Amino acid sequence: MTGVRGRLRGISSRLDAWQLARQPEAAGVGAGGRPERIGPPPTGFTLLPWLLLGLGSLANIFQGNSSNPWIGGAGLIVFNSLYIHVAFRSFHKKLRESLSTRLALAAMAVVTCALALAYGGSWLLFFPLLGLAAGAALRGRWLGRWGWSLAAVAGVVAGVKDGWNGLNIAYGTFLSTMVTAAILSLSDAVRELRAAREELATRAVAEERLRFSRDLHDLLGHTLSVIVVKSEAARRLAHRDLEAALTQVTDIESVGRQALTEVREAVTGYREGSLATELDRARSALSAADVEPVVRSSGPPLPPRVEALLGWVVREAVTNVVRHSGASRCEIAVSGGTERVRLTVTDNGAGASGPARGTGTGLTGLTERLAMAGGSLTAGAGQRGGFSVTAELPVREGQERGEQGEHGEETEEREEREESREEGAGGGGGRAGVAPASYGSP
């Protein structure tokens, strides 16, 4: 039995070496902390080399040291066939949990016990092989019970044939069962975590792209519309009122500089809107387009997050009025309370049948923005004709989300954010000459 104990020590050392070799690969980190490729997932071929433990039994058959060699050879073939069958099915979850795999494993246990009781000696090493197959196939919460039960059976059978040396077989069986299950479970967990991390990274990139596209659409769409309107106003006034035309040109310059700053802030994700500023800009843009602005606001002060979202709604709605409505009057009403705030932008233009009314990506993006904040946005024909855009937001939820965003930033990040804004304003010609109504007066 000295040879048996030596083989068991070899099993233990090989399993430990296998575990150490698999750990860096499973972690996905190589020398120097740099990520490495995990490579293809393990398959049944991973467990095939352990069949070499059965060479001692095969040698006994050819050397004539075993009684009834034909029965022993048939048992060896049956065991190896079942082992290969279970090994390859253990790396597919559905196949591993199927009844046929469990029956094949049970048949292996019966064949192993029969061969061990019939021959003993090297044939006892089939118990650690049975443990390898059981560890690969029985991963889960019942593994501990099966591992101890299998080790107990191996110890009893080996004790009958080899006395107290059967404890070595029991130990080797339990070790092979538990270590195999642990390594394969760890490998599966690492691959699932990596797949989840890649999925999260892909979603984060998609969300950032969506945010950037929304910001650019809302910023440039509105700004370019105002520049066009003011350019037309300057052209009309140039023949009869040069000073008024120059005022419009000055406003165009201010709008362009402001747009540069806002685009920089949108790129870095630092842009925050102000409802009061957007209302002033809306008055200027509507007046320049010969649309009478009527602005009404009531209620307590709103949290910054709510103001920013409503500012986006005002910007997009007014852009659509200027570009598509053909209206002569536009009403903007803000009514807030302690729980919810409501913003309505209504014009007396072509209504929902006008060109591009309510079908663009701007209102769709705003609907998604408000939905994420617990609000809603509706757009369609107004009660008295024209077109109406209505946005509702919860004040408390918006305030909580805004506070969470503020507390989530460190002081250093806030300072960098302010510096970025100042540099953007300086690089774009400065904001000193831009009034709150940065689109200028009509």
C-alpha positions in Angstrom: 0.0 0.0 0.0 3.0 2.3 0.0 2.5 2.8 -3.7 -1.2 3.6 -3.1 -0.3 6.3 -0.5 2.3 7.7 -2.8 -0.2 8.0 -5.6 -2.7 9.7 -3.2 0.0 12.2 -2.2 0.6 12.8 -5.9 -3.2 13.4 -6.5 -3.2 16.0 -3.6 -0.2 17.8 -4.9 -1.5 17.8 -8.5 -4.8 19.1 -7.4 -3.2 21.9 -5.4 -0.9 22.8 -8.3 -3.9 22.8 -10.6 -5.8 25.1 -8.3 -2.9 27.6 -8.0 -2.4 27.5 -11.8 -6.1 28.2 -12.4 -6.4 31.1 -9.9 -4.5 33.8 -11.9 -6.3 32.7 -15.1 -9.7 32.8 -13.3 -9.0 36.2 -11.8 -8.1 37.5 -15.2 -5.0 39.3 -13.8 -1.5 38.5 -14.7 1.9 39.8 -13.6 2.0 43.5 -12.9 -1.8 43.7 -12.3 -2.5 43.8 -16.1 -5.7 42.1 -17.3 -5.3 38.9 -19.3 -7.5 36.9 -21.4 -9.2 34.0 -19.6 -9.3 31.9 -22.7 -11.9 29.3 -23.7 -14.0 27.7 -21.0 -13.0 24.3 -19.6 -14.4 21.2 -21.2 -14.5 17.5 -20.5 -10.9 17.2 -21.8 -9.8 18.9 -18.6 -10.6 15.8 -16.6 -9.4 13.1 -19.0 -5.7 13.1 -18.0 -6.7 11.8 -14.5 -7.7 8.5 -16.1 -4.0 7.7 -16.0 -4.6 6.8 -12.4 -6.1 3.6 -13.7 -2.9 2.4 -15.4 -2.0 0.4 -12.3 -5.2 -1.6 -12.6 -4.6 -2.1 -16.3 -1.0 -3.3 -15.6 -2.4 -5.8 -13.1 -4.7 -7.2 -15.7 -1.9 -7.6 -18.3 0.5 -9.0 -15.8 -2.0 -11.6 -14.6 -2.0 -10.3 -11.1 -5.8 -10.0 -11.0 -8.2 -12.9 -10.9 -10.9 -13.0 -13.6 -9.0 -10.6 -15.9 -11.9 -10.5 -18.4 -14.3 -9.3 -15.7 -11.7 -6.8 -14.5 -11.1 -5.5 -18.1 -14.8 -5.2 -18.7 -15.3 -3.3 -15.5 -12.4 -1.0 -16.4 -14.0 -0.3 -19.8 -17.4 0.4 -18.2 -15.9 2.7 -15.6 -13.8 4.7 -18.1 -16.8 5.0 -20.5 -19.1 6.3 -17.6 -16.3 8.6 -16.4 -15.9 10.2 -19.9 -19.7 10.4 -20.3 -20.1 12.3 -17.0 -17.0 14.4 -17.5 -18.2 15.9 -20.8 -21.7 16.4 -19.6 -20.6 18.2 -16.5 -19.5 21.4 -18.3 -23.0 22.1 -19.7 -25.5 23.2 -17.0 -28.6 21.5 -18.4 -26.8 18.3 -19.2 -25.1 18.3 -15.8 -28.4 18.6 -13.9 -30.2 16.0 -16.1 -31.3 12.7 -14.7 -29.2 10.7 -17.2 -26.0 12.3 -15.8 -27.0 11.5 -12.2 -27.8 7.9 -13.2 -24.5 7.5 -14.9 -22.7 8.9 -11.8 -24.6 6.4 -9.6 -23.6 3.6 -12.0 -20.0 4.7 -11.7 -20.3 4.5 -7.9 -21.6 0.9 -8.1 -18.9 -0.2 -10.6 -16.2 1.5 -8.4 -17.4 -0.3 -5.2 -17.6 -3.6 -7.0 -14.1 -3.4 -8.5 -12.6 -2.2 -5.3 -14.2 -5.0 -3.2 -13.2 -7.6 -5.9 -9.6 -6.6 -6.4 -8.5 -3.9 -3.9 -4.9 -2.5 -4.2 -4.6 -0.2 -7.2 -8.3 -0.6 -8.0 -9.0 1.5 -4.9 -7.8 4.6 -6.8 -11.0 4.6 -8.8 -12.6 6.2 -5.7 -10.6 9.5 -6.2 -11.6 9.4 -9.9 -15.2 8.9 -8.9 -14.7 12.0 -6.6 -13.4 14.0 -9.6 -16.5 13.1 -11.6 -18.8 13.8 -8.7 -17.3 17.2 -8.0 -17.7 18.2 -11.6 -21.3 17.0 -11.8 -22.7 17.8 -8.4 -21.9 21.4 -8.0 -24.4 23.2 -5.7 -25.6 23.4 -2.2 -25.8 19.6 -1.8 -22.2 19.1 -2.7 -21.0 18.9 0.9 -23.4 16.1 1.8 -22.5 14.2 -1.3 -18.8 14.7 -0.7 -18.9 13.4 2.8 -21.1 10.5 1.9 -18.8 9.5 -1.0 -15.8 9.8 1.2 -17.4 7.6 3.9 -18.3 4.9 1.4 -14.8 5.0 -0.1 -13.3 4.7 3.5 -15.5 1.8 4.4 -14.9 -0.2 1.2 -11.1 0.6 1.3 -11.0 -0.3 5.0 -12.5 -3.7 4.3 -9.8 -4.4 1.7 -6.8 -2.5 3.3 -7.6 -1.8 6.9 -6.7 1.5 8.4 -5.0 2.6 5.1 -8.5 3.0 3.8 -8.5 6.5 5.5 -6.1 7.6 2.8 -8.5 6.6 0.1 -11.4 8.4 2.0 -9.2 11.5 2.3 -8.2 11.5 -1.4 -11.8 10.9 -2.5 -13.2 13.8 -0.4 -10.3 16.1 -1.5 -10.8 15.4 -5.2 -14.5 15.9 -4.9 -14.4 19.2 -3.1 -11.4 20.8 -4.9 -12.7 19.9 -8.3 -16.1 21.4 -7.5 -14.5 24.5 -6.0 -12.2 25.1 -9.0 -14.9 24.6 -11.6 -17.4 26.8 -9.7 -14.8 29.5 -9.4 -14.2 29.4 -13.1 -17.9 29.7 -13.9 -18.3 32.6 -11.4 -15.3 34.5 -12.9 -16.7 34.1 -16.4 -20.2 35.2 -15.3 -18.8 38.3 -13.5 -16.7 39.2 -16.5 -19.7 38.9 -18.8 -21.7 41.0 -16.4 -19.0 43.6 -16.3 -18.7 43.8 -20.0 -22.5 44.2 -20.3 -22.5 47.0 -17.7 -19.6 48.7 -19.6 -21.5 48.4 -22.9 -24.7 49.9 -21.3 -22.7 52.7 -19.7 -21.2 53.6 -23.1 -24.7 53.5 -24.7 -26.2 55.7 -22.0 -23.3 58.2 -22.4 -23.8 58.3 -26.1 -27.5 58.8 -25.6 -26.9 61.7 -23.2 -24.4 63.3 -25.5 -26.7 63.1 -28.5 -29.6 64.5 -26.5 -27.6 67.4 -25.2 -26.2 68.2 -28.7 -29.6 68.0 -30.2 -31.2 70.2 -27.6 -28.3 72.7 -27.5 -27.5 73.1 -31.2 -31.0 72.7 -32.5 -32.3 75.5 -30.4 -29.2 77.7 -30.7 -29.0 77.4 -34.5 -32.8 78.1 -34.8 -32.3 81.3 -32.8 -29.3 82.3 -34.9 -31.3 81.8 -38.1 -34.3 83.9 -36.7 -32.0 86.7 -35.5 -30.1 86.7 -38.8 -33.4 87.1 -40.7 -34.4 89.9 -38.3 -31.1 91.6 -38.9 -31.5 91.4 -42.6 -35.0 92.9 -42.4 -33.9 95.7 -40.2 -30.7 96.6 -42.0 -32.4 98.8 -44.6 -34.5 100.9 -42.2 -32.9 100.6 -38.7 -29.2 100.0 -38.7 -28.9 100.3 -35.0 -31.5 97.6 -34.4 -29.9 95.4 -37.0 -26.5 95.8 -35.2 -28.2 94.8 -31.9 -29.4 91.6 -33.6 -25.9 90.9 -34.9 -24.5 91.5 -31.4 -27.1 89.0 -30.1 -26.0 86.5 -32.7 -22.4 86.8 -31.5 -23.5 86.3 -27.9 -25.6 83.3 -28.8 -22.6 81.7 -30.7 -20.3 82.2 -27.8 -22.8 80.9 -25.4 -23.3 77.8 -27.6 -19.6 77.2 -27.6 -19.5 77.2 -23.8 -22.6 74.9 -23.6 -21.2 72.4 -26.1 -18.0 72.2 -24.0 -20.0 71.7 -20.9 -22.2 69.0 -22.6 -19.1 67.2 -23.7 -17.7 67.0 -20.2 -21.1 66.3 -18.7 -21.1 69.4 -16.5 -23.9 71.4 -18.0 -26.7 72.5 -15.7 -29.8 74.4 -16.8 -31.6 77.2 -15.2 -35.3 77.7 -15.7 -35.2 81.5 -15.3 -32.4 81.8 -17.8 -34.3 79.6 -20.3 -37.4 81.6 -19.9 -35.5 84.8 -20.6 -34.0 83.3 -23.7 -37.4 82.0 -24.8 -38.8 85.6 -24.5 -36.0 86.9 -26.7 -36.2 84.1 -29.3 -40.0 84.4 -29.6 -39.9 88.2 -29.9 -37.2 88.0 -32.6 -39.5 85.5 -34.5 -42.5 88.0 -34.2 -44.2 85.6 -31.7 -45.7 87.3 -28.7 -44.3 85.7 -25.5 -46.6 85.3 -22.5 -44.8 83.9 -19.4 -46.5 83.1 -16.1 -44.8 81.5 -13.2 -46.1 80.7 -9.7 -45.2 78.5 -6.8 -42.2 78.1 -4.5 -38.6 77.9 -5.7 -37.7 74.6 -7.4 -34.7 72.3 -6.8 -31.9 72.7 -9.3 -32.5 69.3 -10.8 -36.1 70.1 -11.5 -35.2 73.5 -12.9 -32.7 72.0 -15.2 -35.2 69.5 -16.6 -37.9 72.1 -17.1 -35.3 74.3 -18.8 -34.7 71.6 -21.3 -38.5 71.4 -22.0 -38.7 75.2 -22.5 -35.8 75.2 -24.8 -37.1 72.3 -27.0 -40.7 73.5 -27.0 -39.8 77.1 -27.9 -37.5 75.8 -30.7 -40.4 74.0 -32.2 -42.6 77.1 -32.0 -40.0 79.2 -33.7 -39.2 76.7 -36.4 -42.5 74.9 -37.2 -45.6 76.6 -35.7 -46.2 79.8 -37.7 -47.8 81.0 -34.5 -48.3 84.7 -33.4 -48.6 83.9 -29.7 -46.9 81.5 -27.3 -47.8 81.0 -23.6 -45.4 79.5 -21.1 -46.9 78.7 -17.7 -45.1 77.2 -14.7 -47.2 76.2 -11.7 -45.4 74.6 -8.8 -46.5 73.1 -5.5 -44.9 71.2 -2.6 -45.2 67.8 -4.3 -45.3 68.4 -8.1 -44.6 71.1 -10.7 -46.3 71.5 -14.1 -45.0 73.4 -17.1 -47.1 74.1 -20.2 -46.0 75.6 -23.5 -48.9 76.4 -25.8 -49.0 78.3 -29.1 -51.8 79.3 -31.5 -50.0 78.0 -34.6 -50.6 75.1 -37.0 -51.4 72.6 -34.2 -50.4 69.0 -34.2 -50.8 68.9 -38.0 -47.9 71.3 -38.6 -44.6 70.1 -40.0 -42.5 68.0 -37.6 -44.7 68.8 -34.6 -44.2 66.1 -31.9 -42.4 63.7 -34.2 -38.8 64.6 -33.7 -36.1 63.1 -31.5 -36.1 66.2 -29.2 -39.5 65.5 -27.6 -38.7 61.8 -27.5 -35.5 62.4 -25.6 -37.2 64.8 -23.2 -39.9 62.2 -22.5 -37.1 59.7 -21.6 -35.3 62.3 -19.4 -38.4 63.1 -17.4 -39.4 59.5 -17.1 -36.1 58.7 -15.5 -36.8 61.5 -12.9 -40.3 60.2 -12.2 -42.1 62.7 -14.4 -44.0 62.7 -17.7 -44.3 64.7 -20.9 -47.2 65.0 -23.2 -47.5 66.8 -26.5 -50.4 67.3 -28.9 -53.1 69.7 -30.1 -54.1 72.3 -27.5 -57.6 72.8 -26.2 -58.0 76.0 -28.1 -56.1 75.0 -31.2 -52.4 75.2 -31.8 -49.9 72.9 -30.1 -49.3 72.2 -26.5 -46.4 70.6 -24.6 -47.0 69.7 -20.9 -44.4 68.5 -18.5 -44.9 67.3 -14.9 -42.2 66.4 -12.4 -42.3 65.4 -8.7 -40.5 68.1 -6.7 -39.4 66.0 -3.8 -38.0 63.1 -5.9 -36.2 65.6 -8.2 -34.8 67.4 -5.1 -33.6 64.1 -3.6 -31.9 63.1 -6.9 -30.3 66.5 -7.2 -29.0 66.2 -3.6 -27.6 62.8 -4.2 -25.8 64.0 -7.3 -24.3 66.9 -5.3 -23.2 64.8 -2.4 -21.8 62.2 -4.8 -19.2 64.7 -6.1 -16.0 65.5 -4.1 -14.9 69.0 -3.4 -12.0 68.7 -5.8 -14.3 67.7 -8.6 -16.5 70.7 -8.0 -13.6 73.0 -8.1 -12.5 71.4 -11.4 -16.0 71.8 -12.7 -16.0 75.6 -12.0 -12.5 75.9 -13.5 -13.7 74.1 -16.6 -16.6 76.5 -16.9 -14.4 79.6 -16.4 -11.9 78.3 -19.0 -14.8 77.5 -21.4 -16.1 81.0 -21.0 -12.7 82.6 -21.5 -11.9 80.4 -24.5 -15.2 81.4 -26.2 -14.7 85.1 -25.8 -16.0 85.4 -22.3 -19.5 85.6 -20.8 -19.2 89.0 -19.3 -21.2 90.7 -22.1 -24.0 88.1 -22.1 -27.0 89.1 -20.2 -29.4 86.6 -18.6 -31.5 86.9 -21.7 -28.5 85.8 -23.7 -30.3 85.7 -27.0 -30.6 89.4 -26.8 -33.6 91.8 -27.1 -35.8 91.9 -30.1 
